[in-house]
Amino acid sequence: MFFFAALLIGILSQGASAFDNTRFDNSLFRYWGQNSYGATNTANTADWQQRLSFYCNDDAVDVFPLAFMNVFFGTGGLPSLNLANTCNPTDNATFPGTTLPNCSSLASDITACQAKGKIITMSLGGATGAVGFTSASQATTFAQTIWNLLLGGTSSTRPFGTAVLDGIDLDIEGGGSQFYDSFVNEIRSLSAGASKKYYVTAAPQCVFPDANLGSVLNAANFDAIYGVFYNNFCGLQSFGQANNWNFGIWDEWARTTSPNPNTKVYIGAPASTSAAGSGYVSISTLSSIAVQMRKSFPSFGGVMLWDESQAYANNRYDLAIKNALSAAGGTGFTFPACSAPAWSSGTTYAGGANVSFGGYAKWSASSQPAGNANSDWSAISACGGAALPSSSSTSTPKPTSTSSTSSASTTVKSTSTQSTTSSTTAKTTTASTTIPTPTSGGNCGGVAAWSSAVAYVGGSQVVYNSHLWTANWWSEADVPGGVSGDWADNGPCTTQQAAKTVADTQDTATPTQANNATIPSRRSRAFRF
């Protein structure tokens, strides 16, 4: 996968739980707490979010991140959390001198789910989270606070009472990456002597590298990442498009760049049409994609869904994908044969060409395949490696024999016994992006009219229905003022003011990766009551 991402870091503890991170059929990491279905279906209260224990009665879900602890440093110096209609600082009592709600009524739900082999974590951040650190020492101290409030420490202000959560998720969608490595390292240090094993995970956008915490992914030890393949041009709707679908670059990262060569990569998907602005696919399509990735890349770990309420109301979308993955087999991996011709230096390949190489295949190219976001190639499968054991206790080994390949901006390593092939089709279109000079109010002079055919980056401005609109994030075909929330209304058009327009002819209908590196990307994880 090539492009940047917004990050979710989780630290999962494995005690008596049946969760096994080395398997290929883990489904799911399913978020609970925000009543996403209720937020978009206000009339149908019967399908609103139920208590946590309601969803733990079958094997569909392995991990429940509770969403969200949305404030790091609140009143009294303690964090705060909001679990929508279940527990929040407005409707529930808070600890004296703080805005941290007392959610001890959930303790029995948590322990009941854990007794059934589920892992329960706390997700920090969210789309509107007031999060971030100003120093390494602050991040380290906050890790100690979280350890005491939620995990293996002790405190008189534990929001879930005597229940001990199995880990932490960091769903950081803004504020930058500074000092999160210090936070993760301190959690690792605190858990090193614990009776439970703790996992550090991340859930970036499918865009690579992650816009907020990409550097942390390369600096800290992660056991898994849960890629958000929705609300992005590299989402599930783009599967099969070599210039957009990029699971292969995440596999490359997991096995050759990540400090932990056994990192698992998950596909994050919206659980219904109302769960995200784009990326929802039918259960048959998701099952087909997930099974194909499971058979193509040894780092594949399973599926993550947003969110619990949406999945349950959508004809048990969660149970269906779990069954599909289980049928494909939970252990063992056999590398597909390298059936495509080997890449040859000096050859110009047409779009859709198939080659075998320790790198990637994308569209029309003459350059050497490379595992980075700016390469002309995109991997569709690993191939030619030794079969991995059919054992739940064995995960992908770190390659010991490597060769270096490079592109203009990135150097990567790939296994010498592993290659990739591509069978996707070239695509050349023109992307027009409006980059405005600063405006105030509704100045519309020189600003182009909104077009459903243009992929806009965050900060782009358009005119629609005689109003000036600014894109909140990457957007394509979502009407300004629509339910997607892609656009901010700056008011009616008034005085004219110039704007710049850039039209780029490139190999993709999306903004260039260089632009994407600084553009926020929306997730359907909005913090809601």
C-alpha positions as CSV (number, residue, x, y, z in Angstrom):
1,M,0.0,0.0,0.0
2,F,1.4,3.4,-1.0
3,F,0.1,6.5,0.6
4,F,-0.1,8.1,4.0
5,A,-2.3,7.1,6.9
6,A,-3.9,8.3,10.2
7,L,-2.9,6.1,13.0
8,L,-4.4,3.9,15.7
9,I,-1.9,2.3,18.1
10,G,-3.1,-0.5,20.3
11,I,-1.4,-2.3,23.1
12,L,-3.2,-5.6,23.5
13,S,-2.6,-7.9,26.4
14,Q,-2.9,-11.7,26.0
15,G,-3.7,-13.6,29.1
16,A,-6.3,-16.3,29.2
17,S,-7.7,-14.9,26.0
18,A,-8.2,-17.1,22.9
19,F,-6.9,-14.3,20.7
20,D,-3.9,-15.3,18.6
21,N,-2.1,-12.6,16.7
22,T,-0.2,-15.1,14.5
23,R,-3.3,-16.4,12.8
24,F,-4.6,-15.3,9.4
25,D,-8.3,-15.4,10.3
26,N,-8.6,-12.9,13.1
27,S,-11.9,-11.1,12.7
28,L,-12.3,-8.7,14.1
29,F,-11.1,-5.7,15.7
30,R,-14.5,-4.1,16.0
31,Y,-15.0,-0.8,17.6
32,W,-17.6,-0.3,20.3
33,G,-18.7,2.8,22.1
34,Q,-19.7,5.4,19.6
35,N,-23.1,4.1,18.6
36,S,-22.3,4.9,15.0
37,Y,-25.5,3.2,13.8
38,G,-27.6,5.4,16.1
39,A,-25.9,8.5,14.9
40,T,-26.9,7.9,11.3
41,N,-30.2,6.1,12.0
42,T,-31.9,8.1,14.7
43,A,-35.4,6.7,14.3
44,N,-34.5,3.0,14.6
45,T,-33.6,2.8,18.2
46,A,-33.9,-0.9,18.4
47,D,-30.6,-1.3,16.5
48,W,-28.7,1.3,18.5
49,Q,-25.6,0.2,20.3
50,Q,-26.2,-2.4,23.0
51,R,-24.2,-3.1,26.1
52,L,-20.7,-4.5,25.4
53,S,-21.6,-8.0,26.8
54,F,-24.4,-8.3,24.2
55,Y,-21.8,-8.7,21.4
56,C,-19.6,-11.3,23.1
57,N,-21.8,-14.3,22.7
58,D,-20.3,-15.8,19.6
59,D,-16.9,-16.1,17.9
60,A,-17.4,-13.3,15.3
61,V,-15.2,-10.8,17.2
62,D,-11.8,-11.2,18.8
63,V,-11.0,-7.7,20.0
64,F,-13.2,-4.8,21.1
65,P,-11.5,-1.4,21.2
66,L,-13.6,0.9,23.4
67,A,-14.0,4.3,21.6
68,F,-12.8,6.9,22.7
69,M,-10.6,8.4,25.4
70,N,-10.7,11.7,23.6
71,V,-8.9,14.0,26.0
72,F,-5.3,13.4,27.2
73,F,-5.0,16.2,29.7
74,G,-8.3,17.4,31.1
75,T,-9.5,19.0,34.2
76,G,-7.3,18.0,37.2
77,G,-4.6,16.7,34.8
78,L,-6.5,13.4,34.2
79,P,-7.7,12.3,30.8
80,S,-11.4,12.1,29.8
81,L,-13.4,9.6,27.8
82,N,-16.7,9.5,26.0
83,L,-18.5,6.2,25.1
84,A,-21.6,8.0,23.6
85,N,-24.9,6.6,24.9
86,T,-23.1,4.3,27.4
87,C,-20.8,6.5,29.4
88,N,-19.7,10.1,29.1
89,P,-18.8,13.0,31.3
90,T,-22.2,14.8,30.8
91,D,-24.6,12.0,31.7
92,N,-22.5,10.1,34.2
93,A,-20.8,11.0,37.4
94,T,-17.1,12.1,37.2
95,F,-14.3,11.7,39.6
96,P,-14.1,14.8,41.9
97,G,-12.1,17.6,40.3
98,T,-11.9,15.9,36.9
99,T,-13.9,15.3,33.7
100,L,-13.1,11.6,33.8
101,P,-16.4,9.7,34.0
102,N,-17.0,6.8,36.3
103,C,-17.9,4.0,34.0
104,S,-17.6,1.2,36.6
105,S,-21.0,-0.1,35.5
106,L,-19.1,-1.6,32.5
107,A,-16.7,-3.6,34.7
108,S,-19.0,-6.7,34.6
109,D,-19.4,-6.5,30.8
110,I,-15.6,-6.3,30.4
111,T,-14.8,-9.2,32.6
112,A,-17.7,-11.3,31.0
113,C,-16.3,-10.7,27.5
114,Q,-12.7,-11.5,28.7
115,A,-14.0,-14.7,30.2
116,K,-15.2,-15.7,26.7
117,G,-11.8,-15.1,25.2
118,K,-12.3,-11.5,24.0
119,I,-9.7,-8.8,24.3
120,I,-11.0,-5.4,25.4
121,T,-8.9,-2.3,24.8
122,M,-9.2,1.4,25.1
123,S,-9.0,3.6,22.0
124,L,-7.3,7.0,22.6
125,G,-7.9,9.9,20.3
126,G,-10.7,9.8,17.7
127,A,-11.5,12.3,15.0
128,T,-12.1,15.2,17.4
129,G,-9.6,14.1,20.1
130,A,-7.7,16.7,22.1
131,V,-4.5,14.7,22.1
132,G,-0.7,15.1,21.7
133,F,2.4,15.6,23.6
134,T,4.8,18.5,24.0
135,S,7.8,16.5,25.3
136,A,9.1,13.0,25.7
137,S,8.8,13.3,29.5
138,Q,5.1,14.3,29.2
139,A,4.5,11.3,26.9
140,T,6.3,9.0,29.4
141,T,4.3,10.3,32.3
142,F,1.0,9.9,30.4
143,A,1.9,6.3,29.7
144,Q,2.3,5.7,33.4
145,T,-1.1,7.4,34.0
146,I,-2.7,5.1,31.4
147,W,-1.1,2.1,32.9
148,N,-2.5,3.0,36.3
149,L,-6.0,4.0,35.2
150,L,-6.7,1.1,32.7
151,L,-4.0,-1.6,32.7
152,G,-1.8,-3.3,35.3
153,G,-1.3,-0.4,37.7
154,T,-3.4,0.9,40.5
155,S,-5.3,4.2,41.1
156,S,-8.3,5.5,43.0
157,T,-9.7,6.9,39.7
158,R,-9.9,3.8,37.5
159,P,-12.9,4.5,35.2
160,F,-13.8,0.8,34.8
161,G,-13.4,0.0,38.4
162,T,-11.7,-3.3,39.1
163,A,-11.8,-4.4,35.5
164,V,-8.3,-4.5,33.9
165,L,-8.3,-3.8,30.2
166,D,-6.2,-5.8,27.8
167,G,-4.6,-2.9,26.0
168,I,-4.7,0.6,24.5
169,D,-5.5,1.8,21.1
170,L,-4.2,5.2,19.8
171,D,-6.4,6.5,17.1
172,I,-4.5,9.6,16.4
173,E,-6.0,11.6,13.5
174,G,-4.2,14.9,14.1
175,G,-1.6,16.7,16.0
176,G,1.5,15.1,14.6
177,S,3.7,12.3,15.7
178,Q,6.0,13.8,18.2
179,F,6.9,11.7,21.3
180,Y,4.4,8.9,20.7
181,D,7.4,6.6,20.4
182,S,8.2,7.6,24.0
183,F,4.7,6.7,25.0
184,V,4.8,3.3,23.4
185,N,8.3,2.5,24.8
186,E,7.1,3.3,28.3
187,I,4.1,1.1,27.9
188,R,6.5,-1.7,26.7
189,S,8.7,-1.1,29.7
190,L,5.9,-1.1,32.2
191,S,4.4,-4.3,30.7
192,A,7.8,-6.2,30.4
193,G,7.5,-7.7,33.9
194,A,3.7,-8.3,33.8
195,S,2.1,-11.7,33.8
196,K,0.3,-10.8,30.6
197,K,1.9,-10.3,27.2
198,Y,1.1,-6.9,25.7
199,Y,0.9,-6.2,22.0
200,V,1.5,-2.8,20.4
201,T,-0.6,-2.3,17.2
202,A,-1.4,0.5,14.8
203,A,-4.3,1.3,12.5
204,P,-3.1,3.7,9.8
205,Q,-5.1,5.0,6.8
206,C,-4.4,2.9,3.8
207,V,-2.4,5.9,2.4
208,F,1.3,5.4,3.0
209,P,3.1,6.7,5.0
210,D,0.9,7.7,7.8
211,A,0.3,11.5,8.0
212,N,0.4,11.6,11.8
213,L,2.4,8.7,13.2
214,G,4.2,7.3,10.2
215,S,7.6,7.8,11.8
216,V,6.5,6.0,14.9
217,L,5.6,2.9,12.9
218,N,9.2,2.8,11.8
219,A,10.7,3.5,15.2
220,A,8.7,1.3,17.6
221,N,7.8,-2.3,17.8
222,F,4.2,-3.0,16.5
223,D,2.5,-6.4,16.5
224,A,-0.1,-5.5,14.0
225,I,-1.6,-2.6,12.0
226,Y,-5.2,-2.2,11.1
227,G,-5.3,-0.3,7.8
228,V,-8.2,2.0,7.2
229,F,-9.3,1.0,3.6
230,Y,-12.2,3.4,3.4
231,N,-12.7,7.1,3.0
232,N,-9.5,7.1,1.0
233,F,-8.7,6.7,-2.7
234,C,-6.9,3.4,-1.8
235,G,-10.0,2.1,-0.2
236,L,-11.8,-1.2,-0.9
237,Q,-13.7,0.4,-3.8
238,S,-10.3,0.6,-5.6
239,F,-9.4,-3.0,-5.2
240,G,-7.9,-4.3,-8.5
241,Q,-6.7,-0.8,-9.5
242,A,-2.9,-0.9,-9.5
243,N,-2.5,2.8,-9.0
244,N,-4.7,2.9,-5.9
245,W,-5.0,-0.5,-4.1
246,N,-1.8,-0.8,-2.1
247,F,-1.9,-3.7,0.4
248,G,1.4,-4.9,-1.0
249,I,3.4,-1.9,0.3
250,W,2.1,-2.6,3.8
251,D,3.2,-6.2,3.5
252,E,6.6,-5.0,2.3
253,W,6.8,-2.6,5.3
254,A,5.6,-5.2,7.8
255,R,8.2,-7.8,6.8
256,T,11.2,-5.7,5.9
257,T,11.0,-2.2,7.5
258,S,9.0,-2.6,10.7
259,P,11.3,-3.2,13.7
260,N,9.1,-6.3,14.3
261,P,9.3,-8.5,11.2
262,N,6.3,-10.5,12.4
263,T,3.9,-7.6,12.3
264,K,0.4,-8.5,11.0
265,V,-1.6,-6.3,8.6
266,Y,-5.4,-6.1,8.8
267,I,-7.9,-4.7,6.3
268,G,-10.1,-2.1,7.9
269,A,-13.6,-1.8,6.4
270,P,-16.8,0.0,7.1
271,A,-19.5,-2.3,8.3
272,S,-22.4,-0.7,6.4
273,T,-23.2,2.0,3.9
274,S,-23.8,4.5,6.7
275,A,-20.5,3.8,8.5
276,A,-18.3,5.7,6.0
277,G,-18.4,8.1,3.1
278,S,-16.7,5.6,0.7
279,G,-15.2,2.1,0.8
280,Y,-18.2,0.0,1.8
281,V,-18.5,-3.2,-0.3
282,S,-20.9,-6.1,-0.1
283,I,-20.0,-8.9,2.2
284,S,-19.4,-11.2,-0.7
285,T,-16.9,-8.6,-2.2
286,L,-15.1,-8.1,1.2
287,S,-14.9,-11.8,1.7
288,S,-13.4,-12.3,-1.8
289,I,-10.8,-9.5,-1.2
290,A,-9.9,-10.7,2.3
291,V,-9.4,-14.3,1.2
292,Q,-7.3,-13.2,-1.8
293,M,-5.1,-11.1,0.5
294,R,-4.8,-14.0,3.0
295,K,-3.5,-16.2,0.2
296,S,-1.3,-13.6,-1.3
297,F,0.6,-12.0,1.5
298,P,2.1,-13.7,4.6
299,S,1.6,-10.6,6.8
300,F,-2.2,-10.6,6.4
301,G,-3.9,-11.0,9.8
302,G,-7.6,-10.5,9.4
303,V,-10.2,-7.7,9.2
304,M,-11.1,-4.7,11.3
305,L,-14.6,-3.2,11.1
306,W,-16.1,0.2,12.0
307,D,-18.2,-0.3,14.0
308,E,-20.0,-2.8,16.3
309,S,-23.4,-1.3,16.0
310,Q,-23.2,-0.9,12.2
311,A,-22.0,-4.5,11.7
312,Y,-24.7,-6.1,13.9
313,A,-27.5,-4.1,12.3
314,N,-26.2,-5.0,8.8
315,N,-27.3,-8.7,8.8
316,R,-24.4,-9.7,11.0
317,Y,-21.8,-8.4,8.6
318,D,-19.1,-9.3,11.2
319,L,-20.1,-12.9,11.5
320,A,-20.1,-13.4,7.7
321,I,-16.6,-12.1,7.2
322,K,-15.3,-14.2,10.2
323,N,-16.8,-17.3,8.6
324,A,-15.2,-16.5,5.2
325,L,-11.7,-16.1,6.8
326,S,-12.1,-19.3,8.9
327,A,-13.0,-21.2,5.8
328,A,-9.8,-20.0,4.1
329,G,-7.7,-21.4,7.0
330,G,-6.3,-19.7,10.1
331,T,-2.7,-21.1,10.0
332,G,0.0,-21.8,7.5
333,F,1.0,-19.8,4.4
334,T,2.1,-21.2,1.0
335,F,3.7,-18.6,-1.3
336,P,2.2,-18.5,-4.8
337,A,4.4,-19.6,-7.6
338,C,6.3,-16.8,-9.4
339,S,4.5,-17.4,-12.7
340,A,5.1,-14.0,-14.3
341,P,8.4,-13.3,-16.3
342,A,11.2,-11.9,-14.3
343,W,11.6,-8.1,-14.5
344,S,14.3,-7.1,-16.9
345,S,16.4,-3.9,-16.7
346,G,16.1,-1.7,-19.8
347,T,12.7,-3.0,-20.7
348,T,9.7,-0.6,-21.0
349,Y,6.6,-2.3,-19.6
350,A,3.1,-1.3,-20.7
351,G,0.4,-0.7,-18.1
352,G,-0.9,-3.9,-16.7
353,A,2.3,-5.8,-17.3
354,N,3.1,-8.8,-15.0
355,V,6.6,-9.3,-13.7
356,S,8.2,-11.3,-10.9
357,F,10.6,-9.3,-8.7
358,G,11.5,-8.7,-5.1
359,G,9.5,-5.4,-5.3
360,Y,6.3,-4.1,-6.8
361,A,4.4,-3.7,-10.1
362,K,2.1,-0.8,-10.9
363,W,1.5,0.6,-14.4
364,S,3.5,1.6,-17.5
365,A,7.1,1.7,-16.3
366,S,10.8,1.3,-17.2
367,S,12.2,1.8,-13.7
368,Q,13.1,-1.1,-11.4
369,P,10.3,-2.2,-9.1
370,A,10.6,-0.7,-5.6
371,G,8.6,-1.0,-2.4
372,N,7.7,2.6,-1.9
373,A,4.9,5.0,-2.5
374,N,6.5,6.7,-5.5
375,S,7.4,3.6,-7.4
376,D,5.8,2.9,-10.8
377,W,5.0,-0.6,-9.6
378,S,2.5,-2.1,-7.2
379,A,2.6,-5.6,-5.7
380,I,-0.4,-7.9,-6.1
381,S,1.1,-10.9,-4.4
382,A,4.2,-12.2,-2.7
383,C,5.6,-15.3,-4.5
384,G,8.4,-17.9,-4.4
385,G,9.1,-18.1,-0.7
386,A,9.3,-21.1,1.5
387,A,5.9,-22.2,3.0
388,L,5.2,-21.0,6.5
389,P,4.3,-23.6,9.1
390,S,0.6,-24.4,9.9
391,S,1.1,-23.5,13.5
392,S,-0.7,-20.8,15.4
393,S,2.5,-20.3,17.5
394,T,4.7,-19.5,14.5
395,S,4.6,-16.2,12.7
396,T,6.4,-14.8,9.7
397,P,10.2,-15.0,10.1
398,K,12.5,-12.1,9.5
399,P,14.2,-12.4,6.1
400,T,17.9,-13.1,6.5
401,S,19.0,-12.8,2.9
402,T,18.2,-9.5,1.3
403,S,18.9,-7.4,-1.7
404,S,18.5,-3.7,-1.9
405,T,16.3,-1.9,-4.5
406,S,15.8,1.8,-4.8
407,S,13.7,4.5,-6.3
408,A,14.2,8.2,-6.5
409,S,13.2,8.8,-2.9
410,T,13.2,5.6,-0.9
411,T,15.5,2.6,-0.4
412,V,13.8,-0.7,0.5
413,K,14.9,-4.2,1.3
414,S,13.1,-7.3,0.0
415,T,13.6,-11.0,0.6
416,S,15.8,-12.7,-2.1
417,T,13.4,-15.7,-2.1
418,Q,10.3,-13.6,-2.6
419,S,8.9,-11.9,-5.6
420,T,5.8,-10.1,-6.7
421,T,3.6,-10.0,-9.7
422,S,1.1,-7.6,-11.1
423,S,-1.9,-8.0,-13.4
424,T,-3.6,-4.6,-13.0
425,T,-4.3,-2.2,-15.8
426,A,-2.7,1.2,-16.5
427,K,-4.8,4.3,-15.9
428,T,-3.8,7.8,-17.0
429,T,-6.2,10.7,-16.2
430,T,-6.0,14.3,-15.5
431,A,-6.5,15.5,-11.9
432,S,-7.4,19.1,-11.3
433,T,-6.9,20.4,-7.8
434,T,-7.7,23.9,-6.6
435,I,-5.1,25.4,-4.3
436,P,-6.5,28.7,-3.1
437,T,-4.8,31.7,-1.7
438,P,-6.1,32.7,1.7
439,T,-9.6,34.0,1.6
440,S,-12.0,35.4,4.2
441,G,-15.7,34.9,4.3
442,G,-17.0,33.8,1.0
443,N,-14.6,35.3,-1.5
444,C,-15.1,33.2,-4.7
445,G,-13.1,35.0,-7.3
446,G,-11.0,32.6,-9.4
447,V,-12.3,29.5,-7.5
448,A,-13.5,26.7,-9.8
449,A,-17.0,25.2,-9.5
450,W,-17.2,21.9,-7.7
451,S,-17.0,18.8,-10.0
452,S,-17.9,15.2,-9.2
453,A,-15.1,14.1,-11.5
454,V,-12.2,15.8,-9.5
455,A,-10.4,14.3,-6.6
456,Y,-9.9,17.2,-4.1
457,V,-7.2,17.4,-1.4
458,G,-7.8,18.8,2.1
459,G,-7.8,22.6,1.9
460,S,-9.1,22.8,-1.7
461,Q,-11.8,25.4,-2.3
462,V,-14.7,25.2,-4.7
463,V,-17.9,27.1,-5.5
464,Y,-21.2,25.2,-5.2
465,N,-24.7,26.6,-5.0
466,S,-23.2,30.2,-4.9
467,H,-21.3,29.3,-1.7
468,L,-17.6,29.0,-1.1
469,W,-16.6,25.6,0.3
470,T,-13.3,24.2,1.7
471,A,-12.4,20.5,1.7
472,N,-11.9,19.1,5.2
473,W,-9.9,16.2,3.7
474,W,-9.4,14.2,0.5
475,S,-12.8,14.1,-1.3
476,E,-14.1,12.8,-4.5
477,A,-17.8,12.8,-5.7
478,D,-19.1,13.9,-2.3
479,V,-21.4,16.9,-2.8
480,P,-20.6,20.0,-0.6
481,G,-23.2,20.2,2.1
482,G,-23.9,16.5,1.8
483,V,-24.0,13.9,4.6
484,S,-20.3,12.9,4.1
485,G,-19.1,16.1,5.8
486,D,-16.3,16.4,3.4
487,W,-16.8,20.2,2.9
488,A,-16.9,23.2,5.2
489,D,-19.3,26.0,4.2
490,N,-17.5,29.4,4.1
491,G,-20.6,31.3,3.4
492,P,-22.2,32.9,0.3
493,C,-20.0,34.2,-2.4
494,T,-19.1,37.9,-1.9
495,T,-16.0,39.8,-3.0
496,Q,-13.8,38.2,-5.6
497,Q,-10.3,37.1,-4.7
498,A,-7.8,35.3,-6.9
499,A,-7.1,31.6,-6.5
500,K,-4.6,29.3,-8.1
501,T,-5.6,26.2,-10.1
502,V,-3.2,23.3,-10.7
503,A,-3.9,20.7,-13.3
504,D,-1.6,17.7,-13.3
505,T,-1.6,14.9,-15.9
506,Q,-0.4,11.9,-14.0
507,D,-0.8,8.1,-13.7
508,T,-3.6,8.4,-11.2
509,A,-6.9,10.3,-10.8
510,T,-5.9,11.2,-7.2
511,P,-3.5,13.8,-5.8
512,T,0.2,13.1,-6.0
513,Q,1.8,11.3,-3.1
514,A,3.9,14.4,-2.5
515,N,0.8,16.4,-1.8
516,N,-0.8,13.6,0.2
517,A,2.0,13.6,2.7
518,T,0.6,16.7,4.4
519,I,-3.1,16.3,3.8
520,P,-5.5,15.1,6.5
521,S,-7.6,12.0,5.5
522,R,-11.0,11.5,7.1
523,R,-12.0,8.4,8.9
524,S,-15.5,7.3,9.8
525,R,-14.6,7.4,13.5
526,A,-16.1,10.7,14.4
527,F,-16.5,11.3,18.1
528,R,-20.3,11.5,18.7
529,F,-22.8,11.4,21.5
